[in-house]
Amino acid sequence: GAGALRDLRGVLINGRFDLQTPLGGAWELRKVWPQAELVVVDDAGHGVNPGLTRELVRATDRFR
């Protein structure tokens, strides 16, 4: 059902070393959601990380 997102803008933020929600899932979602931007945080996993926090704030600020 991800195709329903096709015309919506969005940002997918994923840590490169996230073992709980691997990057491949975000990549596959991005392929069916062309209006989404995929942001990969190089030094992050799944937990709290300054890079992830920065990207989440940046993304939410853009949609404010």
Predicted model as a PDB file, atoms N, CA, C, CB and O in Angstrom, pLDDT in the B-factor column:
MODEL        1                                                                  
ATOM      1  N   GLY A   1       0.773  -1.190   0.000  1.00 86.00           N  
ATOM      2  CA  GLY A   1       0.000   0.000   0.000  1.00 86.00           C  
ATOM      3  C   GLY A   1       0.831   1.279   0.000  1.00 86.00           C  
ATOM      4  O   GLY A   1       0.278   2.378   0.046  1.00 86.00           O  
ATOM      5  N   ALA A   2       2.157   1.143  -0.051  1.00 88.00           N  
ATOM      6  CA  ALA A   2       3.011   2.334   0.002  1.00 88.00           C  
ATOM      7  C   ALA A   2       2.812   3.236  -1.203  1.00 88.00           C  
ATOM      8  CB  ALA A   2       4.469   1.930   0.097  1.00 88.00           C  
ATOM      9  O   ALA A   2       3.136   4.422  -1.138  1.00 88.00           O  
ATOM     10  N   GLY A   3       2.297   2.718  -2.281  1.00 83.00           N  
ATOM     11  CA  GLY A   3       2.055   3.525  -3.456  1.00 83.00           C  
ATOM     12  C   GLY A   3       1.068   4.659  -3.192  1.00 83.00           C  
ATOM     13  O   GLY A   3       1.036   5.637  -3.938  1.00 83.00           O  
ATOM     14  N   ALA A   4       0.268   4.537  -2.140  1.00 92.00           N  
ATOM     15  CA  ALA A   4      -0.683   5.600  -1.783  1.00 92.00           C  
ATOM     16  C   ALA A   4       0.048   6.875  -1.372  1.00 92.00           C  
ATOM     17  CB  ALA A   4      -1.607   5.134  -0.642  1.00 92.00           C  
ATOM     18  O   ALA A   4      -0.550   7.951  -1.365  1.00 92.00           O  
ATOM     19  N   LEU A   5       1.314   6.772  -1.037  1.00 92.00           N  
ATOM     20  CA  LEU A   5       2.115   7.923  -0.631  1.00 92.00           C  
ATOM     21  C   LEU A   5       2.684   8.684  -1.823  1.00 92.00           C  
ATOM     22  CB  LEU A   5       3.241   7.475   0.270  1.00 92.00           C  
ATOM     23  O   LEU A   5       3.260   9.760  -1.660  1.00 92.00           O  
ATOM     24  N   ARG A   6       2.526   8.135  -2.998  1.00 89.00           N  
ATOM     25  CA  ARG A   6       3.194   8.617  -4.209  1.00 89.00           C  
ATOM     26  C   ARG A   6       3.215  10.135  -4.373  1.00 89.00           C  
ATOM     27  CB  ARG A   6       2.538   8.021  -5.393  1.00 89.00           C  
ATOM     28  O   ARG A   6       4.246  10.691  -4.753  1.00 89.00           O  
ATOM     29  N   ASP A   7       2.114  10.813  -4.099  1.00 93.00           N  
ATOM     30  CA  ASP A   7       2.040  12.256  -4.360  1.00 93.00           C  
ATOM     31  C   ASP A   7       2.318  13.117  -3.138  1.00 93.00           C  
ATOM     32  CB  ASP A   7       0.689  12.600  -4.899  1.00 93.00           C  
ATOM     33  O   ASP A   7       2.235  14.342  -3.218  1.00 93.00           O  
ATOM     34  N   LEU A   8       2.642  12.508  -2.023  1.00 94.00           N  
ATOM     35  CA  LEU A   8       2.944  13.254  -0.799  1.00 94.00           C  
ATOM     36  C   LEU A   8       4.444  13.480  -0.671  1.00 94.00           C  
ATOM     37  CB  LEU A   8       2.409  12.508   0.438  1.00 94.00           C  
ATOM     38  O   LEU A   8       5.249  12.631  -1.056  1.00 94.00           O  
ATOM     39  N   ARG A   9       4.808  14.632  -0.124  1.00 94.00           N  
ATOM     40  CA  ARG A   9       6.225  14.877   0.161  1.00 94.00           C  
ATOM     41  C   ARG A   9       6.563  14.223   1.494  1.00 94.00           C  
ATOM     42  CB  ARG A   9       6.549  16.415   0.191  1.00 94.00           C  
ATOM     43  O   ARG A   9       5.705  14.105   2.369  1.00 94.00           O  
ATOM     44  N   GLY A  10       7.798  13.804   1.644  1.00 96.00           N  
ATOM     45  CA  GLY A  10       8.227  13.204   2.895  1.00 96.00           C  
ATOM     46  C   GLY A  10       9.734  13.092   2.964  1.00 96.00           C  
ATOM     47  O   GLY A  10      10.436  13.289   1.972  1.00 96.00           O  
ATOM     48  N   VAL A  11      10.217  12.773   4.148  1.00 97.00           N  
ATOM     49  CA  VAL A  11      11.647  12.570   4.358  1.00 97.00           C  
ATOM     50  C   VAL A  11      11.817  11.271   5.131  1.00 97.00           C  
ATOM     51  CB  VAL A  11      12.299  13.780   5.121  1.00 97.00           C  
ATOM     52  O   VAL A  11      11.224  11.094   6.196  1.00 97.00           O  
ATOM     53  N   LEU A  12      12.612  10.379   4.605  1.00 97.00           N  
ATOM     54  CA  LEU A  12      12.972   9.135   5.271  1.00 97.00           C  
ATOM     55  C   LEU A  12      14.370   9.322   5.843  1.00 97.00           C  
ATOM     56  CB  LEU A  12      12.908   7.905   4.288  1.00 97.00           C  
ATOM     57  O   LEU A  12      15.306   9.633   5.106  1.00 97.00           O  
ATOM     58  N   ILE A  13      14.518   9.136   7.138  1.00 96.00           N  
ATOM     59  CA  ILE A  13      15.812   9.324   7.788  1.00 96.00           C  
ATOM     60  C   ILE A  13      16.216   7.995   8.393  1.00 96.00           C  
ATOM     61  CB  ILE A  13      15.758  10.451   8.876  1.00 96.00           C  
ATOM     62  O   ILE A  13      15.479   7.417   9.192  1.00 96.00           O  
ATOM     63  N   ASN A  14      17.377   7.516   8.015  1.00 96.00           N  
ATOM     64  CA  ASN A  14      17.828   6.194   8.455  1.00 96.00           C  
ATOM     65  C   ASN A  14      19.298   6.236   8.818  1.00 96.00           C  
ATOM     66  CB  ASN A  14      17.578   5.139   7.366  1.00 96.00           C  
ATOM     67  O   ASN A  14      20.106   6.839   8.111  1.00 96.00           O  
ATOM     68  N   GLY A  15      19.637   5.600   9.913  1.00 95.00           N  
ATOM     69  CA  GLY A  15      21.042   5.439  10.275  1.00 95.00           C  
ATOM     70  C   GLY A  15      21.676   4.339   9.442  1.00 95.00           C  
ATOM     71  O   GLY A  15      21.074   3.285   9.242  1.00 95.00           O  
ATOM     72  N   ARG A  16      22.864   4.572   8.965  1.00 94.00           N  
ATOM     73  CA  ARG A  16      23.558   3.585   8.138  1.00 94.00           C  
ATOM     74  C   ARG A  16      23.737   2.244   8.863  1.00 94.00           C  
ATOM     75  CB  ARG A  16      24.919   4.128   7.714  1.00 94.00           C  
ATOM     76  O   ARG A  16      23.691   1.185   8.237  1.00 94.00           O  
ATOM     77  N   PHE A  17      23.939   2.297  10.167  1.00 93.00           N  
ATOM     78  CA  PHE A  17      24.212   1.081  10.936  1.00 93.00           C  
ATOM     79  C   PHE A  17      23.004   0.617  11.746  1.00 93.00           C  
ATOM     80  CB  PHE A  17      25.387   1.312  11.864  1.00 93.00           C  
ATOM     81  O   PHE A  17      23.169  -0.061  12.761  1.00 93.00           O  
ATOM     82  N   ASP A  18      21.802   0.970  11.316  1.00 94.00           N  
ATOM     83  CA  ASP A  18      20.583   0.573  12.011  1.00 94.00           C  
ATOM     84  C   ASP A  18      20.295  -0.895  11.702  1.00 94.00           C  
ATOM     85  CB  ASP A  18      19.380   1.478  11.597  1.00 94.00           C  
ATOM     86  O   ASP A  18      19.967  -1.246  10.569  1.00 94.00           O  
ATOM     87  N   LEU A  19      20.419  -1.739  12.709  1.00 92.00           N  
ATOM     88  CA  LEU A  19      20.178  -3.172  12.525  1.00 92.00           C  
ATOM     89  C   LEU A  19      18.713  -3.537  12.763  1.00 92.00           C  
ATOM     90  CB  LEU A  19      21.071  -3.979  13.465  1.00 92.00           C  
ATOM     91  O   LEU A  19      18.270  -4.603  12.334  1.00 92.00           O  
ATOM     92  N   GLN A  20      17.955  -2.671  13.437  1.00 94.00           N  
ATOM     93  CA  GLN A  20      16.539  -2.949  13.695  1.00 94.00           C  
ATOM     94  C   GLN A  20      15.663  -2.586  12.508  1.00 94.00           C  
ATOM     95  CB  GLN A  20      16.070  -2.192  14.925  1.00 94.00           C  
ATOM     96  O   GLN A  20      14.705  -3.294  12.198  1.00 94.00           O  
ATOM     97  N   THR A  21      15.986  -1.496  11.850  1.00 92.00           N  
ATOM     98  CA  THR A  21      15.280  -1.102  10.620  1.00 92.00           C  
ATOM     99  C   THR A  21      16.339  -0.799   9.566  1.00 92.00           C  
ATOM    100  CB  THR A  21      14.331   0.150  10.858  1.00 92.00           C  
ATOM    101  O   THR A  21      16.692   0.359   9.345  1.00 92.00           O  
ATOM    102  N   PRO A  22      16.842  -1.849   8.919  1.00 93.00           N  
ATOM    103  CA  PRO A  22      17.949  -1.698   7.972  1.00 93.00           C  
ATOM    104  C   PRO A  22      17.652  -0.722   6.837  1.00 93.00           C  
ATOM    105  CB  PRO A  22      18.300  -3.035   7.392  1.00 93.00           C  
ATOM    106  O   PRO A  22      16.500  -0.518   6.455  1.00 93.00           O  
ATOM    107  N   LEU A  23      18.684  -0.144   6.325  1.00 93.00           N  
ATOM    108  CA  LEU A  23      18.615   0.842   5.254  1.00 93.00           C  
ATOM    109  C   LEU A  23      17.890   0.301   4.018  1.00 93.00           C  
ATOM    110  CB  LEU A  23      20.016   1.292   4.876  1.00 93.00           C  
ATOM    111  O   LEU A  23      17.253   1.061   3.289  1.00 93.00           O  
ATOM    112  N   GLY A  24      17.985  -0.981   3.788  1.00 95.00           N  
ATOM    113  CA  GLY A  24      17.325  -1.568   2.612  1.00 95.00           C  
ATOM    114  C   GLY A  24      15.824  -1.331   2.602  1.00 95.00           C  
ATOM    115  O   GLY A  24      15.233  -1.167   1.535  1.00 95.00           O  
ATOM    116  N   GLY A  25      15.198  -1.310   3.772  1.00 94.00           N  
ATOM    117  CA  GLY A  25      13.761  -1.056   3.851  1.00 94.00           C  
ATOM    118  C   GLY A  25      13.421   0.356   3.421  1.00 94.00           C  
ATOM    119  O   GLY A  25      12.460   0.574   2.684  1.00 94.00           O  
ATOM    120  N   ALA A  26      14.212   1.317   3.884  1.00 95.00           N  
ATOM    121  CA  ALA A  26      13.998   2.710   3.491  1.00 95.00           C  
ATOM    122  C   ALA A  26      14.248   2.874   1.990  1.00 95.00           C  
ATOM    123  CB  ALA A  26      14.923   3.656   4.303  1.00 95.00           C  
ATOM    124  O   ALA A  26      13.535   3.618   1.317  1.00 95.00           O  
ATOM    125  N   TRP A  27      15.242   2.191   1.477  1.00 95.00           N  
ATOM    126  CA  TRP A  27      15.559   2.261   0.050  1.00 95.00           C  
ATOM    127  C   TRP A  27      14.393   1.733  -0.793  1.00 95.00           C  
ATOM    128  CB  TRP A  27      16.844   1.461  -0.255  1.00 95.00           C  
ATOM    129  O   TRP A  27      14.020   2.341  -1.796  1.00 95.00           O  
ATOM    130  N   GLU A  28      13.822   0.597  -0.377  1.00 94.00           N  
ATOM    131  CA  GLU A  28      12.687   0.021  -1.109  1.00 94.00           C  
ATOM    132  C   GLU A  28      11.471   0.948  -1.042  1.00 94.00           C  
ATOM    133  CB  GLU A  28      12.327  -1.370  -0.541  1.00 94.00           C  
ATOM    134  O   GLU A  28      10.774   1.124  -2.041  1.00 94.00           O  
ATOM    135  N   LEU A  29      11.213   1.539   0.122  1.00 94.00           N  
ATOM    136  CA  LEU A  29      10.100   2.472   0.259  1.00 94.00           C  
ATOM    137  C   LEU A  29      10.316   3.691  -0.626  1.00 94.00           C  
ATOM    138  CB  LEU A  29       9.930   2.900   1.722  1.00 94.00           C  
ATOM    139  O   LEU A  29       9.377   4.167  -1.265  1.00 94.00           O  
ATOM    140  N   ARG A  30      11.512   4.189  -0.668  1.00 94.00           N  
ATOM    141  CA  ARG A  30      11.840   5.359  -1.492  1.00 94.00           C  
ATOM    142  C   ARG A  30      11.573   5.091  -2.977  1.00 94.00           C  
ATOM    143  CB  ARG A  30      13.312   5.756  -1.288  1.00 94.00           C  
ATOM    144  O   ARG A  30      11.182   5.997  -3.714  1.00 94.00           O  
ATOM    145  N   LYS A  31      11.780   3.867  -3.405  1.00 93.00           N  
ATOM    146  CA  LYS A  31      11.551   3.524  -4.813  1.00 93.00           C  
ATOM    147  C   LYS A  31      10.081   3.644  -5.207  1.00 93.00           C  
ATOM    148  CB  LYS A  31      12.038   2.112  -5.089  1.00 93.00           C  
ATOM    149  O   LYS A  31       9.781   3.932  -6.366  1.00 93.00           O  
ATOM    150  N   VAL A  32       9.160   3.429  -4.270  1.00 93.00           N  
ATOM    151  CA  VAL A  32       7.729   3.543  -4.587  1.00 93.00           C  
ATOM    152  C   VAL A  32       7.142   4.861  -4.091  1.00 93.00           C  
ATOM    153  CB  VAL A  32       6.957   2.373  -3.977  1.00 93.00           C  
ATOM    154  O   VAL A  32       5.947   5.111  -4.249  1.00 93.00           O  
ATOM    155  N   TRP A  33       7.975   5.694  -3.498  1.00 95.00           N  
ATOM    156  CA  TRP A  33       7.537   6.992  -2.970  1.00 95.00           C  
ATOM    157  C   TRP A  33       8.449   8.072  -3.555  1.00 95.00           C  
ATOM    158  CB  TRP A  33       7.570   7.015  -1.388  1.00 95.00           C  
ATOM    159  O   TRP A  33       9.369   8.533  -2.879  1.00 95.00           O  
ATOM    160  N   PRO A  34       8.206   8.478  -4.798  1.00 92.00           N  
ATOM    161  CA  PRO A  34       9.125   9.375  -5.493  1.00 92.00           C  
ATOM    162  C   PRO A  34       9.231  10.775  -4.887  1.00 92.00           C  
ATOM    163  CB  PRO A  34       8.705   9.495  -6.909  1.00 92.00           C  
ATOM    164  O   PRO A  34      10.234  11.453  -5.105  1.00 92.00           O  
ATOM    165  N   GLN A  35       8.228  11.224  -4.136  1.00 95.00           N  
ATOM    166  CA  GLN A  35       8.279  12.553  -3.530  1.00 95.00           C  
ATOM    167  C   GLN A  35       9.049  12.572  -2.214  1.00 95.00           C  
ATOM    168  CB  GLN A  35       6.878  13.064  -3.302  1.00 95.00           C  
ATOM    169  O   GLN A  35       9.215  13.631  -1.608  1.00 95.00           O  
ATOM    170  N   ALA A  36       9.518  11.410  -1.769  1.00 96.00           N  
ATOM    171  CA  ALA A  36      10.266  11.338  -0.513  1.00 96.00           C  
ATOM    172  C   ALA A  36      11.760  11.514  -0.761  1.00 96.00           C  
ATOM    173  CB  ALA A  36      10.002  10.001   0.196  1.00 96.00           C  
ATOM    174  O   ALA A  36      12.301  11.096  -1.785  1.00 96.00           O  
ATOM    175  N   GLU A  37      12.394  12.137   0.198  1.00 97.00           N  
ATOM    176  CA  GLU A  37      13.845  12.274   0.189  1.00 97.00           C  
ATOM    177  C   GLU A  37      14.401  11.256   1.181  1.00 97.00           C  
ATOM    178  CB  GLU A  37      14.295  13.743   0.554  1.00 97.00           C  
ATOM    179  O   GLU A  37      13.885  11.130   2.291  1.00 97.00           O  
ATOM    180  N   LEU A  38      15.428  10.542   0.799  1.00 97.00           N  
ATOM    181  CA  LEU A  38      16.079   9.588   1.701  1.00 97.00           C  
ATOM    182  C   LEU A  38      17.353  10.214   2.230  1.00 97.00           C  
ATOM    183  CB  LEU A  38      16.382   8.240   0.982  1.00 97.00           C  
ATOM    184  O   LEU A  38      18.249  10.572   1.467  1.00 97.00           O  
ATOM    185  N   VAL A  39      17.423  10.342   3.558  1.00 97.00           N  
ATOM    186  CA  VAL A  39      18.604  10.889   4.213  1.00 97.00           C  
ATOM    187  C   VAL A  39      19.239   9.755   5.016  1.00 97.00           C  
ATOM    188  CB  VAL A  39      18.243  12.123   5.133  1.00 97.00           C  
ATOM    189  O   VAL A  39      18.591   9.149   5.870  1.00 97.00           O  
ATOM    190  N   VAL A  40      20.498   9.477   4.736  1.00 96.00           N  
ATOM    191  CA  VAL A  40      21.237   8.441   5.458  1.00 96.00           C  
ATOM    192  C   VAL A  40      22.245   9.135   6.371  1.00 96.00           C  
ATOM    193  CB  VAL A  40      21.954   7.445   4.467  1.00 96.00           C  
ATOM    194  O   VAL A  40      23.076   9.923   5.919  1.00 96.00           O  
ATOM    195  N   VAL A  41      22.154   8.828   7.652  1.00 97.00           N  
ATOM    196  CA  VAL A  41      23.076   9.405   8.629  1.00 97.00           C  
ATOM    197  C   VAL A  41      24.218   8.399   8.801  1.00 97.00           C  
ATOM    198  CB  VAL A  41      22.352   9.718  10.015  1.00 97.00           C  
ATOM    199  O   VAL A  41      24.025   7.306   9.335  1.00 97.00           O  
ATOM    200  N   ASP A  42      25.403   8.787   8.342  1.00 95.00           N  
ATOM    201  CA  ASP A  42      26.536   7.871   8.249  1.00 95.00           C  
ATOM    202  C   ASP A  42      26.972   7.257   9.574  1.00 95.00           C  
ATOM    203  CB  ASP A  42      27.686   8.581   7.652  1.00 95.00           C  
ATOM    204  O   ASP A  42      27.328   6.079   9.610  1.00 95.00           O  
ATOM    205  N   ASP A  43      26.955   8.015  10.653  1.00 93.00           N  
ATOM    206  CA  ASP A  43      27.516   7.503  11.908  1.00 93.00           C  
ATOM    207  C   ASP A  43      26.439   7.062  12.898  1.00 93.00           C  
ATOM    208  CB  ASP A  43      28.391   8.562  12.551  1.00 93.00           C  
ATOM    209  O   ASP A  43      26.689   7.016  14.102  1.00 93.00           O  
ATOM    210  N   ALA A  44      25.245   6.739  12.402  1.00 94.00           N  
ATOM    211  CA  ALA A  44      24.132   6.419  13.299  1.00 94.00           C  
ATOM    212  C   ALA A  44      23.662   4.985  13.132  1.00 94.00           C  
ATOM    213  CB  ALA A  44      22.972   7.367  13.055  1.00 94.00           C  
ATOM    214  O   ALA A  44      23.803   4.373  12.073  1.00 94.00           O  
ATOM    215  N   GLY A  45      23.102   4.477  14.212  1.00 91.00           N  
ATOM    216  CA  GLY A  45      22.415   3.198  14.205  1.00 91.00           C  
ATOM    217  C   GLY A  45      20.934   3.465  14.393  1.00 91.00           C  
ATOM    218  O   GLY A  45      20.344   4.274  13.676  1.00 91.00           O  
ATOM    219  N   HIS A  46      20.327   2.773  15.373  1.00 91.00           N  
ATOM    220  CA  HIS A  46      18.897   2.919  15.624  1.00 91.00           C  
ATOM    221  C   HIS A  46      18.603   3.858  16.788  1.00 91.00           C  
ATOM    222  CB  HIS A  46      18.282   1.566  15.894  1.00 91.00           C  
ATOM    223  O   HIS A  46      17.504   4.406  16.875  1.00 91.00           O  
ATOM    224  N   GLY A  47      19.557   4.047  17.671  1.00 90.00           N  
ATOM    225  CA  GLY A  47      19.320   4.824  18.887  1.00 90.00           C  
ATOM    226  C   GLY A  47      19.544   6.308  18.711  1.00 90.00           C  
ATOM    227  O   GLY A  47      19.808   6.795  17.611  1.00 90.00           O  
ATOM    228  N   VAL A  48      19.432   7.014  19.819  1.00 90.00           N  
ATOM    229  CA  VAL A  48      19.636   8.459  19.826  1.00 90.00           C  
ATOM    230  C   VAL A  48      21.061   8.768  19.373  1.00 90.00           C  
ATOM    231  CB  VAL A  48      19.364   9.054  21.237  1.00 90.00           C  
ATOM    232  O   VAL A  48      22.028   8.159  19.830  1.00 90.00           O  
ATOM    233  N   ASN A  49      21.156   9.732  18.463  1.00 94.00           N  
ATOM    234  CA  ASN A  49      22.432  10.096  17.874  1.00 94.00           C  
ATOM    235  C   ASN A  49      22.335  11.561  17.455  1.00 94.00           C  
ATOM    236  CB  ASN A  49      22.794   9.167  16.656  1.00 94.00           C  
ATOM    237  O   ASN A  49      21.306  11.974  16.922  1.00 94.00           O  
ATOM    238  N   PRO A  50      23.382  12.356  17.684  1.00 96.00           N  
ATOM    239  CA  PRO A  50      23.307  13.772  17.297  1.00 96.00           C  
ATOM    240  C   PRO A  50      22.981  13.981  15.818  1.00 96.00           C  
ATOM    241  CB  PRO A  50      24.613  14.453  17.616  1.00 96.00           C  
ATOM    242  O   PRO A  50      22.250  14.908  15.471  1.00 96.00           O  
ATOM    243  N   GLY A  51      23.509  13.139  14.958  1.00 95.00           N  
ATOM    244  CA  GLY A  51      23.239  13.270  13.528  1.00 95.00           C  
ATOM    245  C   GLY A  51      21.780  12.982  13.199  1.00 95.00           C  
ATOM    246  O   GLY A  51      21.169  13.696  12.403  1.00 95.00           O  
ATOM    247  N   LEU A  52      21.222  11.943  13.806  1.00 96.00           N  
ATOM    248  CA  LEU A  52      19.810  11.632  13.585  1.00 96.00           C  
ATOM    249  C   LEU A  52      18.924  12.759  14.096  1.00 96.00           C  
ATOM    250  CB  LEU A  52      19.435  10.312  14.273  1.00 96.00           C  
ATOM    251  O   LEU A  52      17.977  13.171  13.427  1.00 96.00           O  
ATOM    252  N   THR A  53      19.242  13.252  15.286  1.00 96.00           N  
ATOM    253  CA  THR A  53      18.464  14.345  15.861  1.00 96.00           C  
ATOM    254  C   THR A  53      18.503  15.569  14.953  1.00 96.00           C  
ATOM    255  CB  THR A  53      18.990  14.704  17.258  1.00 96.00           C  
ATOM    256  O   THR A  53      17.471  16.193  14.708  1.00 96.00           O  
ATOM    257  N   ARG A  54      19.673  15.909  14.461  1.00 96.00           N  
ATOM    258  CA  ARG A  54      19.826  17.060  13.572  1.00 96.00           C  
ATOM    259  C   ARG A  54      18.959  16.895  12.320  1.00 96.00           C  
ATOM    260  CB  ARG A  54      21.307  17.243  13.177  1.00 96.00           C  
ATOM    261  O   ARG A  54      18.277  17.835  11.910  1.00 96.00           O  
ATOM    262  N   GLU A  55      18.983  15.719  11.720  1.00 96.00           N  
ATOM    263  CA  GLU A  55      18.212  15.492  10.494  1.00 96.00           C  
ATOM    264  C   GLU A  55      16.709  15.473  10.760  1.00 96.00           C  
ATOM    265  CB  GLU A  55      18.636  14.180   9.843  1.00 96.00           C  
ATOM    266  O   GLU A  55      15.930  15.933   9.925  1.00 96.00           O  
ATOM    267  N   LEU A  56      16.297  14.954  11.901  1.00 95.00           N  
ATOM    268  CA  LEU A  56      14.868  14.967  12.241  1.00 95.00           C  
ATOM    269  C   LEU A  56      14.371  16.398  12.419  1.00 95.00           C  
ATOM    270  CB  LEU A  56      14.608  14.150  13.526  1.00 95.00           C  
ATOM    271  O   LEU A  56      13.292  16.749  11.942  1.00 95.00           O  
ATOM    272  N   VAL A  57      15.148  17.212  13.098  1.00 97.00           N  
ATOM    273  CA  VAL A  57      14.778  18.625  13.296  1.00 97.00           C  
ATOM    274  C   VAL A  57      14.765  19.348  11.963  1.00 97.00           C  
ATOM    275  CB  VAL A  57      15.756  19.326  14.275  1.00 97.00           C  
ATOM    276  O   VAL A  57      13.851  20.126  11.689  1.00 97.00           O  
ATOM    277  N   ARG A  58      15.755  19.104  11.139  1.00 96.00           N  
ATOM    278  CA  ARG A  58      15.824  19.741   9.822  1.00 96.00           C  
ATOM    279  C   ARG A  58      14.591  19.375   8.983  1.00 96.00           C  
ATOM    280  CB  ARG A  58      17.121  19.321   9.084  1.00 96.00           C  
ATOM    281  O   ARG A  58      13.998  20.237   8.334  1.00 96.00           O  
ATOM    282  N   ALA A  59      14.220  18.112   9.003  1.00 97.00           N  
ATOM    283  CA  ALA A  59      13.057  17.663   8.223  1.00 97.00           C  
ATOM    284  C   ALA A  59      11.761  18.275   8.745  1.00 97.00           C  
ATOM    285  CB  ALA A  59      12.956  16.135   8.252  1.00 97.00           C  
ATOM    286  O   ALA A  59      10.944  18.757   7.961  1.00 97.00           O  
ATOM    287  N   THR A  60      11.569  18.258  10.060  1.00 96.00           N  
ATOM    288  CA  THR A  60      10.319  18.816  10.598  1.00 96.00           C  
ATOM    289  C   THR A  60      10.256  20.321  10.394  1.00 96.00           C  
ATOM    290  CB  THR A  60      10.180  18.487  12.090  1.00 96.00           C  
ATOM    291  O   THR A  60       9.174  20.863  10.171  1.00 96.00           O  
ATOM    292  N   ASP A  61      11.379  21.002  10.464  1.00 97.00           N  
ATOM    293  CA  ASP A  61      11.402  22.447  10.212  1.00 97.00           C  
ATOM    294  C   ASP A  61      10.961  22.758   8.777  1.00 97.00           C  
ATOM    295  CB  ASP A  61      12.815  23.016  10.469  1.00 97.00           C  
ATOM    296  O   ASP A  61      10.288  23.760   8.538  1.00 97.00           O  
ATOM    297  N   ARG A  62      11.333  21.916   7.843  1.00 93.00           N  
ATOM    298  CA  ARG A  62      10.960  22.141   6.439  1.00 93.00           C  
ATOM    299  C   ARG A  62       9.457  22.024   6.220  1.00 93.00           C  
ATOM    300  CB  ARG A  62      11.685  21.150   5.538  1.00 93.00           C  
ATOM    301  O   ARG A  62       8.912  22.674   5.328  1.00 93.00           O  
ATOM    302  N   PHE A  63       8.781  21.204   7.023  1.00 90.00           N  
ATOM    303  CA  PHE A  63       7.345  20.994   6.856  1.00 90.00           C  
ATOM    304  C   PHE A  63       6.520  21.901   7.762  1.00 90.00           C  
ATOM    305  CB  PHE A  63       6.998  19.545   7.131  1.00 90.00           C  
ATOM    306  O   PHE A  63       5.290  21.856   7.734  1.00 90.00           O  
ATOM    307  N   ARG A  64       7.184  22.713   8.554  1.00 87.00           N  
ATOM    308  CA  ARG A  64       6.496  23.604   9.485  1.00 87.00           C  
ATOM    309  C   ARG A  64       5.691  24.650   8.757  1.00 87.00           C  
ATOM    310  CB  ARG A  64       7.485  24.274  10.408  1.00 87.00           C  
ATOM    311  O   ARG A  64       5.046  25.485   9.392  1.00 87.00           O  
TER     312      ARG A  64                                                      
ENDMDL                                                                          
END                                                                             
